[in-house]
C-alpha cells in the first residue's frame, strides 16, 4: 500500500510541476509528504515541506505557508534539529494567530504542550495540555484532541511518578482509537513501570507476533516501537530485545516523534536499552552515549537525565574496569538534574542505584573540600586542577568558553555571549554579529521575564480571538512582535528572522565544535575532569554548566 501511495503521489507531483500552477503544486507537495511519510525518509520530507513553504511565500498563500511550516517542524524534530524546529514552531504560532482559524491554532498549541514536557517545564505543561485539549475539541472534534491530550498527560504523569493515574485512560484509548495502535505499546510500558510481570508479558507476546510487524511502518512506527525495549528489559526477554535492537538501531540518529502529540527523544536511548538487555554491551554503551549527547544538544533536560541514568545502569551491570566509578558520576548528575526538574521518581531510582554502588556521598560535603579546583588562564596557557591533579593546556577559544561557563554554574548563556569571551583576539568566530553589540545582555532574570511575558500575551491573544475582541488581539500580537524584535536586537541579530536564525545556527555550531574539541583535549590529559565536564556542560543555542554537586572553581 505504501509503495502504491508513493507511486501515485510521485506521478501527481510530476504532473503539477509540468502545469506550472502554484496551487496544484502546493497540494501535490502536501499530498506527497503524507503519502510517503515514514521513519526512513525524514530528509526527503524536509525537502518537500521546504519547497511548499517557498511556493506559498511566492504566491502569498498564508494557509499553505502555515501548512508547510508545520510540516517542516515535524521533519526537523524527527531529524533532531531542535534549534531549527523551535524557529519553525514560533513561526507557526505567528501564522496561526494571523489566520485566526481555531483549527489552525490547535496544532501549534499541541506542539507547545509537548515541547514544555520535552524541555522540563512541567508546571507549564500541565496548563498547556489542558488548554490544547479545550481548543482542539472545539476546533476539530474529540478524536485528534483527545489522542494528543492522553499521550501528553501520560508522559507528564510518568515523569511525576503517577503513571497509575492514567492507566485506565490509556486502556480505554486502545478501543476508542483503533487507528492509533501505539496505545497498546503505552499500556505495556505502564505495566512494566508498575512491576506487573504477567500483564506486561501478555501484551508483549501479542505485540511481538511475527517480528513486531503488527505496527504499520508509517509515521507512528518509531514512536510506538520506542516503548518496547524497556518492556523487554523489565521482562528480561533477551531474544526480543535483540529483535528490537535490529529494528531500531538504523534509526538511532532520529527522534521518536508522533506529531503533534509527543516526542520521546532520541531513538538511540531505546536502542541502547535493547542492546543492554541483549548483552551487547559495547553497542549499548555507544548508543546510550549518543542518546546523552543528543538530548544535551537538543536541551531535552528530562530525557538527558533519563539517558544518563540508563547509561549508568548499563555500566553498573557490565562492571568492567572503571565502570562503577563512571556509573557513579553519571548517577550523581542524573540525581542533580532530576531534583532540579522535580522528577521525583527518577531521582529516587538514581539515588537507590548510587547506594547500591556504595557511592553515595555525605550530605553537604562539597566536592572541592579535599583539593582545590582551578581553571585559570596564565598567559598563553590554562592552568587546570581537579581532584588533586594539575595540567596545563595551550589557550584555545573552546577553553575560554568553558571558563565562562564555569564562572556562572547553572546560568544559561546564549552562544553569542560565549563568543564575547574571546573577542580580544578579533572578530568573534568570524561570524557576522552586529558590531554595535559587543555582547548580549540578557541575564537569566530578563530572559525569564521575556519568556513569561510572551506566554501571558499568547494567552491574552487566544482569549481575545476566542471572544472576538479584535482590538485586544491586535494589541497582544503587536507586543509579541515588539518583544521578538527586542530579543533579536539584544543578541545583535536585528533583521529578517530567518537570516537571524541562520546566524545563530552558525554561531551555535562553531561554539559547540570548539567546546567539544576542548573537552576532548581535557579528557586526554585529565580523564576524571574530562568526564565531569562532558557530563555537566550542555551545549546548544544556550549553553550551561550544571554540576551535580557544589564545586568551587578558582578562576
C-alpha positions in Angstrom: 0.0 0.0 0.0 2.8 2.4 0.8 4.5 1.7 -2.5 1.3 2.3 -4.3 0.8 5.7 -2.5 4.4 6.6 -3.3 4.0 5.9 -7.0 0.7 7.7 -7.4 1.9 10.8 -5.4 5.1 10.9 -7.4 3.1 11.0 -10.7 0.8 13.7 -9.3 3.7 15.8 -8.3 5.4 15.5 -11.7 2.1 16.5 -13.4 1.8 19.5 -11.1 5.3 20.6 -11.9 4.5 20.4 -15.7 1.4 22.5 -15.4 3.3 25.4 -13.7 0.2 26.0 -11.5 1.4 27.0 -8.0 -1.8 25.9 -6.3 -1.7 22.5 -7.9 2.0 22.2 -7.0 1.3 23.1 -3.3 -1.4 20.5 -3.0 0.7 17.9 -4.7 3.7 18.6 -2.4 1.4 18.2 0.6 -0.1 15.0 -0.7 3.3 13.6 -1.5 4.5 14.3 2.1 1.5 12.5 3.6 1.7 9.6 1.1 5.4 8.6 1.8 5.6 9.7 5.5 7.6 7.1 7.3 10.6 6.7 9.6 13.1 6.2 6.8 12.8 9.4 4.7 12.8 12.5 7.0 15.3 14.3 4.8 13.0 13.9 1.8 10.1 15.1 3.8 12.0 18.2 4.8 12.7 18.9 1.2 9.1 18.6 0.3 8.0 20.9 3.1 10.7 23.5 2.3 9.5 23.6 -1.3 5.9 24.0 -0.1 7.0 27.0 2.0 8.8 28.5 -0.9 5.8 28.2 -3.2 3.5 29.6 -0.6 5.8 32.6 0.0 5.9 33.4 -3.7 2.1 33.2 -4.1 1.2 34.8 -0.8 -0.9 31.8 0.3 -0.8 32.0 4.1 -2.8 28.8 4.6 -0.3 26.8 2.6 2.6 28.7 4.3 1.3 27.6 7.7 0.9 24.0 6.5 4.5 24.0 5.1 5.9 25.5 8.3 4.2 22.8 10.4 5.4 20.1 8.0 9.0 21.5 8.2 8.7 21.5 12.0 7.7 17.8 12.1 10.6 16.8 9.9 13.1 18.9 11.8 12.0 17.4 15.1 12.3 13.9 13.7 15.8 14.7 12.5 16.8 16.1 15.9 17.5 19.6 14.7 15.6 21.2 17.6 17.1 24.7 17.2 15.7 25.0 13.7 12.5 23.2 14.8 11.9 25.8 17.6 12.2 28.6 15.0 9.5 26.9 12.8 7.4 26.4 15.9 7.4 30.1 16.7 6.7 30.9 13.1 3.7 28.5 13.1 2.3 30.3 16.2 2.6 33.7 14.5 1.0 32.4 11.3 -1.9 30.7 13.1 -2.6 33.8 15.1 -2.7 35.9 11.8 -5.1 33.4 10.2 -7.4 33.3 13.3 -8.8 29.9 12.5 -9.3 27.7 15.5 -8.4 24.6 13.5 -5.1 26.2 12.5 -4.3 27.3 16.1 -4.7 23.8 17.7 -1.6 22.3 16.0 0.9 24.9 17.4 -0.9 24.7 20.8 -0.4 20.9 20.9 3.2 21.4 19.9 3.7 23.9 22.7 2.5 21.4 25.2 4.8 18.6 24.3 7.7 21.0 23.9 7.2 22.1 27.5 7.4 18.4 28.5 10.4 17.9 26.4 12.3 20.8 28.0 11.3 20.0 31.6 8.7 22.8 32.1 6.2 20.6 33.8 4.0 23.1 35.6 3.6 25.0 32.4 3.0 21.7 30.5 0.1 20.8 32.8 -1.6 24.1 31.9 -0.8 23.9 28.2 -2.0 20.3 27.8 -5.4 21.2 29.2 -5.5 24.4 27.0 -4.8 22.4 23.9 -7.5 19.9 24.6 -10.1 22.6 25.0 -9.1 24.3 21.8 -8.8 21.1 19.9 -12.2 19.7 20.9 -13.9 22.9 19.9 -12.0 23.3 16.6 -11.5 19.7 15.4 -13.8 17.4 17.4 -12.8 14.9 20.1 -10.5 12.4 18.4 -7.3 14.3 17.5 -7.5 16.5 20.6 -8.1 13.5 22.9 -5.3 11.4 21.4 -2.8 14.3 22.0 -4.2 15.0 25.4 -4.0 11.4 26.6 -0.5 10.8 25.4 0.8 14.1 26.8 -1.0 13.5 30.1 0.5 10.0 30.3 4.0 11.4 29.7 3.5 14.1 32.4 2.2 11.6 35.0 5.0 9.1 34.2 7.6 11.8 34.8 5.9 12.7 38.1 5.8 9.0 39.2 2.0 9.0 39.0 1.5 6.8 35.9 -1.1 4.6 37.7 -3.5 7.5 37.5 -3.7 7.3 33.7 -3.7 3.5 33.3 -7.5 3.3 32.8 -7.4 6.2 30.3 -4.7 4.5 28.2 -6.5 1.2 28.3 -9.8 2.8 27.1 -7.9 4.5 24.3 -7.0 1.2 22.7 -10.7 0.5 22.0 -11.7 4.1 21.4 -8.9 4.9 18.9 -8.1 1.8 17.0 -6.3 3.9 14.4 -3.6 4.7 16.9 -2.1 1.3 17.8 0.7 2.9 19.8 -1.7 2.9 22.8 -1.0 -0.8 23.2 2.7 -0.1 23.5 2.0 2.6 26.1 -0.1 0.2 28.2 2.7 -2.4 28.0 5.1 0.3 29.3 2.7 1.2 32.1 2.6 -2.5 33.2 6.4 -2.6 33.2 6.6 0.7 35.1 4.2 -0.7 37.8 6.1 -4.0 38.1 3.3 -6.2 36.6 5.1 -9.2 35.0 2.0 -11.2 33.9 0.2 -8.3 32.3 3.4 -7.0 30.6 4.2 -10.4 29.3 0.8 -11.0 27.8 0.9 -7.7 25.9 4.5 -8.2 24.8 3.6 -11.6 23.4 0.8 -10.0 21.3 2.9 -7.1 20.1 5.9 -9.3 19.2 4.0 -11.6 16.9 5.6 -12.1 13.5 8.6 -10.0 14.5 6.7 -6.9 15.6 5.1 -6.5 12.2 1.7 -5.6 13.8 2.6 -1.9 13.8 2.3 -0.3 10.4 5.6 1.0 9.0 4.4 4.6 8.9 5.0 8.0 10.7 3.9 6.4 14.0 6.1 3.3 13.8 9.3 4.7 15.6 7.2 6.3 18.3 5.3 3.1 19.1 8.4 0.9 19.0 10.3 3.2 21.3 8.2 2.0 24.3 9.0 -1.7 23.9 12.8 -2.1 24.8 12.0 -1.1 28.4 9.3 -3.7 28.5 11.7 -6.3 27.2 14.3 -5.2 29.7 11.7 -5.5 32.5 10.8 -9.0 31.4 14.5 -10.0 30.9 13.5 -11.1 27.4 16.8 -11.0 25.6 15.6 -12.6 22.4 13.0 -9.9 21.8 15.5 -7.3 22.9 17.8 -8.4 20.1 15.0 -8.2 17.6 14.1 -4.7 18.8 17.8 -3.6 18.6 18.0 -4.8 15.0 14.8 -2.9 14.2 15.6 0.4 16.0 19.4 0.8 15.6 19.2 2.0 12.0 17.2 5.0 13.2 19.2 5.9 16.3 20.0 9.4 15.0 16.3 10.2 14.8 13.8 11.2 17.4 10.7 9.1 18.3 8.1 11.7 17.4 4.3 11.4 17.0 3.3 14.8 15.8 1.7 16.8 17.3 1.2 14.6 20.3 4.5 13.8 21.8 8.3 13.5 21.3 10.1 10.8 23.3 13.6 11.9 22.5 16.4 10.2 20.6 15.8 6.6 19.3 19.4 5.9 20.4 18.1 5.6 24.0 15.6 2.7 23.5 18.0 1.1 21.0 20.7 1.3 23.7 18.3 -0.3 26.3 17.6 -3.1 23.9 21.3 -3.6 23.3 21.9 -3.8 27.1 19.1 -6.3 27.5 20.6 -8.4 24.7 24.0 -8.4 26.4 25.5 -6.3 23.6 27.5 -4.1 26.0 29.6 -2.2 23.5 26.6 -1.3 21.4 24.6 -0.4 24.5 27.4 2.0 25.7 27.8 3.6 22.3 24.1 4.1 21.8 23.4 5.4 25.3 26.3 7.8 25.0 24.8 9.0 21.7 21.5 9.5 23.5 23.0 11.6 26.3 24.8 13.8 23.7 21.7 14.1 21.5 19.5 15.1 24.5 22.1 17.6 25.8 22.3 19.1 22.3 18.5 19.4 22.0 18.2 20.9 25.5 15.8 18.0 26.3 16.7 18.1 30.0 14.4 15.3 31.3 15.5 12.9 28.6 19.2 13.8 29.2 18.8 12.9 32.9 17.0 9.7 32.0 19.6 8.7 29.4 22.4 9.3 32.0 20.6 7.0 34.4 20.2 4.4 31.7 23.9 4.6 30.8 24.9 4.3 34.4 22.6 1.3 35.0 24.2 -0.4 31.9 27.8 0.3 33.2 26.9 -0.9 36.7 25.7 -4.2 35.4 28.6 -4.7 33.0 31.0 -3.8 35.8 34.1 -3.7 33.7 37.3 -1.7 34.6 36.3 1.8 35.5 32.6 1.2 35.0 31.5 1.6 38.7 33.2 5.0 39.0 31.8 6.2 35.8 28.3 4.9 36.7 28.5 6.8 40.0 29.4 10.1 38.2 26.5 9.7 35.8 24.1 8.8 38.6 25.1 11.9 40.6 24.4 14.0 37.5 21.1 12.3 37.0 20.1 12.9 40.6 21.0 16.5 40.5 19.1 17.2 37.2 16.1 15.1 38.3 15.9 17.1 41.6 16.1 20.4 39.8 13.3 19.4 37.4 11.2 17.8 40.2 11.4 14.4 38.6 11.0 12.6 41.9 10.6 9.1 40.6 13.9 9.2 38.5 15.7 10.9 41.4 14.7 8.1 43.8 15.8 5.4 41.3 19.1 7.1 40.8 19.7 7.6 44.5 18.9 3.9 45.1 21.4 2.9 42.4 24.0 5.1 44.0 23.6 3.4 47.3 23.7 0.0 45.6 27.1 1.1 44.2 28.2 2.2 47.6 28.9 5.6 46.1 26.6 7.9 47.9 28.4 11.0 49.2 28.0 12.5 52.7 25.3 15.2 52.6 26.5 18.7 52.4 30.1 17.9 51.7 31.4 19.9 48.7 33.3 18.0 46.0 36.2 20.6 46.3 36.7 20.1 50.0 39.9 17.9 49.7 41.6 19.6 46.7 41.1 23.0 45.1 39.6 23.1 41.6 41.3 25.5 39.3 40.6 26.7 35.7 42.7 29.8 35.3 44.4 31.4 32.3 48.1 32.1 32.7 49.4 33.9 29.6 49.2 31.5 26.6 48.2 28.5 28.8 45.4 27.4 31.1 46.3 26.1 34.5 43.7 23.4 35.3 43.4 21.4 38.5 40.8 18.9 39.7 40.8 16.2 42.3 44.4 16.8 43.2 45.8 16.6 39.7 47.0 19.6 37.7 47.6 20.0 33.9 48.5 22.9 31.6 46.9 23.4 28.2 47.7 25.9 25.4 45.0 28.5 25.0 42.0 27.9 22.7 38.7 29.6 22.2 37.0 26.4 23.5 38.8 26.6 26.8 37.8 30.3 27.1 34.1 29.3 26.5 34.4 26.6 29.2 35.9 29.1 31.6 33.0 31.4 31.1 30.5 28.6 31.8 32.4 27.6 35.0 32.2 31.1 36.2 28.4 31.0 36.2 27.2 27.5 37.0 23.6 26.9 36.3 23.2 30.0 34.2 22.2 29.5 30.6 24.4 31.7 28.3 23.5 32.4 24.7 26.2 31.3 22.3 26.7 35.0 21.3 27.6 35.7 25.0 30.3 33.0 24.8 31.9 34.3 21.7 32.3 37.5 23.6 34.6 35.6 26.0 37.3 35.5 23.3 36.8 38.7 21.4 40.1 40.1 22.5 41.5 38.2 19.5 39.4 39.9 16.9 36.2 39.2 15.2 34.3 36.6 17.1 34.4 33.2 15.3 34.5 35.2 12.0 30.7 35.5 12.2 28.6 38.4 11.2 27.3 39.7 14.5 26.2 43.3 14.6 29.3 45.2 15.6 27.2 47.6 17.6 26.5 44.8 20.1 29.7 43.8 21.9 27.9 41.1 23.8 24.4 40.4 24.7 22.9 41.2 27.5 20.0 39.1 28.7 20.7 37.8 32.2 18.6 34.9 33.4 16.0 37.1 35.1 15.5 39.2 31.9 15.3 36.0 29.8 12.7 34.5 32.2 10.7 37.7 32.2 10.6 37.9 28.4 9.5 34.2 28.3 6.9 34.7 30.9 5.5 37.8 29.2 5.3 36.2 25.8 3.4 33.3 27.4 1.0 35.8 29.1 0.5 37.6 25.8 -0.2 34.4 23.9 -2.9 33.5 26.5 -4.4 37.0 26.0 -4.3 36.6 22.3 -6.0 33.2 22.5 -8.7 34.5 24.7 -9.2 37.7 22.7 -9.5 35.7 19.5 -12.0 33.3 21.1 -14.1 36.2 22.3 -13.9 38.1 19.0 -12.1 41.1 20.6 -10.1 42.2 17.6 -8.6 45.3 19.3 -7.2 43.3 22.3 -5.9 40.6 19.9 -4.1 43.2 17.8 -2.6 44.8 20.9 -1.3 41.4 22.1 0.0 40.5 18.7 1.8 43.8 18.4 3.5 43.5 21.8 4.6 39.9 20.9 6.3 41.2 17.7 7.9 44.0 19.7 9.4 41.7 22.2 10.7 39.4 19.4 12.4 42.4 17.8 14.0 43.4 21.1 15.3 39.9 21.6 16.8 39.9 18.1 18.5 43.3 18.8 19.7 42.1 22.2 21.8 39.5 20.5 22.9 41.7 17.7 20.7 39.8 15.2 18.4 42.5 14.0 16.9 41.9 10.6 14.8 39.3 9.0 14.0 36.4 11.4 15.3 33.7 9.1 18.6 35.5 8.5 19.0 36.0 12.2 18.2 32.3 12.8 20.8 31.3 10.3 23.4 33.4 12.0 22.6 31.9 15.4 22.8 28.5 14.0 26.3 29.2 12.6 27.4 30.5 15.9 25.9 27.5 17.7 27.8 25.0 15.5 31.1 26.9 15.9 30.8 27.2 19.7 29.7 23.6 20.1 32.6 22.3 18.0 35.1 24.4 19.9 33.8 23.3 23.3 33.8 19.6 22.2 37.4 19.9 20.9 38.4 21.5 24.2 36.7 18.8 26.2 38.4 16.1 24.2 41.8 17.7 24.9 41.0 17.9 28.6 39.8 14.3 28.6 43.1 13.1 27.1 45.2 14.9 29.7 42.9 14.6 32.7 40.3 11.8 32.3 38.2 12.4 35.5 37.9 16.2 34.7 37.1 15.5 31.1 34.3 13.1 32.2 33.0 15.6 34.7 32.8 18.5 32.3 31.4 16.3 29.5 28.6 15.2 31.8 28.0 18.7 33.2 28.2 21.0 30.2 25.2 21.3 27.9 25.7 22.9 24.5 23.1 24.4 22.2 21.8 27.9 21.4 22.0 28.4 25.1 25.0 26.7 26.9 25.2 25.9 30.6 27.4 24.2 33.2 25.3 22.2 35.6 27.5 20.3 38.0 25.8 17.6 40.1 27.5 18.9 43.3 29.0 22.1 44.6 32.4 22.7 43.0 34.1 26.0 43.9 36.3 26.9 40.9 39.3 29.1 41.3 39.1 31.1 38.1 
